[in-house]
């Protein structure tokens, strides 16, 4: 064999033995327990946050579910409502809301920070509000009718900023000065 042919064979062997680099799969660094008060800033396009809120109080029964995902520089909030707490109640999907990640209208992170004292990490309990990410769940608890009302008013005011025409956030015009008076 000639030297040129030997070089070509060696070159072909070298090229065929070279391994292809496998593409790195993107990973999310979101941690529900550490990042929940910054969830609208910290979630990536790989994350899906589910929120369940019991809106029931006295004679009104209702449940809201939110699915929050990120699409480029916006958050997509997909709300669903059921006017019953009965298991199997049909949920009505509302048009999704898109919010810029730089938006200052919704202020959901601030709502979660204000209610940090309600957080219960016991996954066996069901709170007034639940945030689920993958298989981990955070529960926000209320105690008594007055505390529950105060929490729902705060939540509804927060949600009315992105859904001003909502028929489900009915507690926005109510003010409670001293919730202890109602629970006694």
Secondary structure, 3 states (H helix, E strand, C coil): CCHHHHHHHHHHHHHHHCCCCCCCCCCCCCCHHHHHHHHHHHCCCCCEEEEEEECCECCECCEEEEEEEEECCEEEEEEEEECCCCCCCCCEECCCEEEECCCCCCCHHHHHHHCHHHEECCCCCCCCEEEEECCEEEEECCCHHHHHHHHHHHHHHHHHCCCCCCCCCCCCCCCCCCHHHHHC
